[in-house]
């Protein structure tokens, strides 16, 4: 195997510590070719689709990629912003604010954003860290609930890059944060802000629907903890909101294909609630930390229209956590806890910089001394 050379090393330059912030990804444009490229990479991941390769290639290249991109591109176009993909816009803001909030706490930590599929890629982000002299990396996938179909794919991509790296950095990993106090409190703040504007759901006779992204039921049967972690998030959020179990409904959205997925499904559940006489719902998507196609179009448009057509009167989609201060502070708490023991305080870095500079000056002095005349001129 060929291992490329590392960047030129300078003893006077202190090593860096960085957070690798990773979200799922997005097409670069709301067009069929861009969506096709994105779907090809995403749906080629063995962890995402666990069926025999030969069969899946027939389905992927014979049906999915020829037919799905145009339809998906139209959906992306309905949510696209002048700044680009909402997921990318919010992810960039999260990375920027995380770096700033860490600095406010006196932590000198770089933050690099990557997408698991698409760009900026994990390979690009890790190359930038290598060029910056990063020797300590905390990988933070932006998936609160762990699943092999999401979180583990980030590990695969990072490991693949390290397998081709000569000077491997020290690595730490955030496996999940489905029950982290900062995350739960950020969700609570989002719901309370909504209720402050529209009134408590109890006063409106409404229910709180918590919709998580779905995965095939087979994943749960094989031991994936995602389903359990979603329900734990839902329970913790319900408890901090002081809601009873019958005031909350947990569902799973974004079903793909004909196989059985985690149930109950979001869209049919909302339809059934409206047909049963429920007039108002608040819908939150705790598994998504940034608004994207699944929250803005699937929930905010498709599910909304279906609920209202089935007899509902008011449908409220709560925004994702995005760049809310409560969520960014929660991420800082998470990063700080996982970086315990690493030399990331700014004062420590300045001390190391001074020591490195002193070492360099001493080496230069010794070099000059070694070439200086040893006797005085006559």
N, C-alpha and C positions, 0 to 999 in steps of 0.2 A: 504493500500500500504506500502511496505517495503522501507524505506529510509536508504541506507547504511551509516555507520559512516564516518565522515570527517577525513582527515589527522590531526595528532596532531598539535595543534596550539601553536606557540611560539610568545609571544609578542615582542621579539627582532627581529623577522624577518618581514621586511616591506612587505606589499602586493604588488603583481605584476600586471602589465598591459600587455595584450597580444593581438595580432592580430591572428584571426583564418582565415587562407587563405584556401579557398575551391575551388577545381576544380571538374570536373565531375567524373573522374575515368578512370581506365584502367584495363584490365586483368593482372594478375601477370606473364603470360607467353603466347607466341603465339601458344597455343595448344587448341584443342577443349574442353577438360574438364575445363580449366581456363576460356575460353571465355563463356562457358555455365554457370559457376557460376556467372560471371559478368553480363551476359544478364538476368539471372533469377532475380537478385536483381534489376537491372535497369528497366526492363520491368514489374516488379511487383508493381512499384510505381503508385499509383492511379492518381497522377498529370501528369505522363508521358503518360499514356494510359487511357483516359477517356471514356471507354465503359463499359457496364455491366460486372461485375466480372465473372459471370458464363460463358458468351460467350467468354470473353477474356482468361479464364483459358483453355478452349478447344483449342483455337488458339495457346496460348503460349506453353502449354505442349503437344499438339497434332501435331503442325506443326513447330513452331519457334524453340524451344529448341532442338528437334530431328534433324532438318535439317540445321539451320543457323550456329551453332558454327563451324563446320568444314570449311565451306566456309569463314567465318570471320577470323578464325585462320590463313588461308593461306594468307589473306590480311595483318593481323598483322605481320606475318613472313616476309613479303616483306619490312616492314619499321622498324623492330626491330633492335636495336643497341646492341653492346657489353655491354653497361651499362644498357640495359633494354628498357622499353617502352619510346618512345620519350616524351610523355606527362608527364610521371613521372620524367624523367631526367630534363626537362625544368621547371617543377613545383618546384622541389627541389632547383634548381638554383635560381628561383624567390624568394622563401622563404628565402634562405640564404642571397641573396643580399639585400632584403628588410630589413632584420635585421641589416645588416652592414650599409646601407645607412641611416637608422633611427639613428643608433649610431653616424654616422658622423655629424648629426644635433643636437647631444646632447640629443637624446631621448632614454630613457632606457625602451625599449619595447621588449617583447618576440614575436617571430613569430612561430606559429604552423601550419604545413601543414596538410590538411585532404582532402580526396576524398569523394565525396557524395556517390559513389558506389565503393566498394572495399576497399583497405587499402592504407595508414593509414586511418582508419575510423574517422568520427566525434566523435564517442564515445571514441575512443582511444585518440584523441587529447584533448578532454575535460577532460578526466581522468588525462592526463599529466599536464594540466593547474591547475587542482584542487590540485594535489600533490605538485605543485610549489607555492601554495598559491595565485593563481591569483584571484583577486577580481574585475577586470575590463576587459571586453572582447569586442573587436571590430570584428564583423563578416564581412569578405570581400569575398563574392563569386566572382570568377573570370569570371563572365558573364557580359560583358559591358552593354548589353541590357537586361532589366528585362523581364522575362517570368515566368508564373506560372509553366511551365514545367521544369524550371531550377532553377532560383533564389528561388522561393517559396519552392522548395523541400529541400533546405538547411535550411530554416527557420523551416520547419517541423522536420527535423532531430535534429537541435539544441534544439527546444522546447521539443522534446521527451526526450532528455537527461536531460534538466533542470527540467522536470516534475518528475524525479527520483532523484533529487539532494536536499540535505538538506540545504546546504549553497549556495544559488543561487547568482552568481556574477552580478554586474552591467553590462548591455548589451547594446551595440549600434550596428547599422546595416547599411551597405552600400547597398542601394537598387539597384543602377545601377551607371554606369559612362560612359554612351554612349556619353555624350556631355562634359565630363570633359576636360579642356584644355590640361592637361598632356597626356591624352590618344590620343586625336586628333593630338597633336604635335608629338607624338611617331609614329603614323601611317604616318603622313606627312614625318617624317625623313626616314622612311622605303622606301617610294615611291621615295623620292629624291635620296637616296643612290642607288636605282635600276636604276633610270634615269641617274645618273652620270656614271654608268657603260655601259648602253645600249643606252643612248640617250633619249631625251624627246619623249613621245609617239606621239606628234604632228609631229615630224620630221620623225617618222617611219610609219606614217599613221595607228597607232594602237589605240585601245580603252582600257580603264581601266575597268575591270569587278570586281565589289565588290560582292563577294559571301558570303551570310550569311547562317547559318544553318536554315533549314526549320522547320516549325511546321504545324500541320493541320489547314486548313483554318477555321475550326469550332472554334478554339481557338481565332482567331481574331474576329469572329462574336460574341463571348460571352464576349468580352471586354478586352482581353489581349492586353497590349500596345506594345508588342514586335515588331510587324510589323512597327509601327510608329517610334519607337526608332531606328530601323535599318535604316530607311530612313532618320532620322535626322542625324545619324552618317555619312551616305553616303553624305548628303548635306554639312555638315560641312567640311568633308574631301575634297570634290570637290572644295569648296570655298577656303580653305587654299592652295590648289594646283593650283588655278586660272584656272580651267578647265570649259568648257561649258557643259551644260547638255547632249548634244549629243556625248560628248567624254567619258561619263561614262555610264555603264550599271549595274543596281542592280538586283541580282538574289538570289535564295534560293536553297540550295542543300540538299542532304541526305534525300530524300523522302522515306518513309517507308509505305508499304501497298498500297491499292487501293483508299483510300479516297483522296479528293482534298486537296492539301497543298498550302502554300503560293506560289504565282507565280510572275514572271516567273521562271521556273526551270533552274538551272545552266547548266546541261549537254545539254538539247535540245537547249538552247539559244546559247551556244558556237558552237554547230553543225550548227545552222542556220546562225550564223555570218560568219562562214567559207564558207558555201555554197553560201552566198550572196557576197562573194569576199573579205572579210576581211582577210588579210594575217598574222596579228600579234596581239596578245593580251597580256596584263599584268593582271594577276589575283591576287587579294588580298582578304584575308578572315578576315575582321575586327572583326567578332564575336568570333573568336578563338584567345586567347592570348598566346597559346602554341601549337606548331605543334603536330599533332596527326593523327590518321587514316584518318579522314575526310579531312585534308589538304594535307597530304603527299601521300596517296594512291588514294583517290577519286578524288581530284583536280590534284595533281602532276602526276598521272599515267593514270587513266581512262579518265578524261576530256582532258588531253593533247593528248592522243592517238586518241581520237575521233575528236578533233579539227584538228589535222594534217591529219587524214584520210579523213576528209571532205573538204580538200583543203587548210587549213591554212599552213603557212610557219614557224612561230615562236611562241612558247607558253612559257610565262614566269610566273612561280608561285612565288610570293613574299613570303618569309618566314613570319611566325607569329612574333609577337613582342618578344616572348620568354624572354630572359634575357637582352635585349638591354638596355643600360644605360638610354635612353630617357623614356622608359616605366617604369623602376624601379623608376626613379625620379618622374614620374607621380603618381605611387602608393604611394610614400612617401608623396607627396602633398595631396593625397586623405586621407591617414591615419591621417596625421597631422590635417587636417581640421575637420575630424570626431571625433578626440580625444580632441578637444578644451575644456579646462577647467579641464581635467584630470591631475593629478600630475605625469607627465612622464619625465620632464626634469631631467637630471642626477644630477644636483646640488640639486634639491628638494629631490631626492631620498637619496642622501648622507646625507642631513640634517635630513631626517626622520630616517635614519639608526642610526645616532649619537644620536638622541632623544630617540630612542628605546633602544639603548645600555645604555644610561644614566638612563632610567627608570628601566632597568633590574638590573643595578649595585645598584641603590638606594633600590630596593626591596630586593636585597641580603644583603645589609648593615643593613636594618631594621630587617631582619630575624636574622642576627647575633646578633644585639643589643637586640632583644627580648629574646635571650637565654643566654646572657652574665650575669655574676654576678652583682647584683645591689649594693653591698657594697664591699669596699676594704678588702682584706684578712688581718687578725690580725697578 
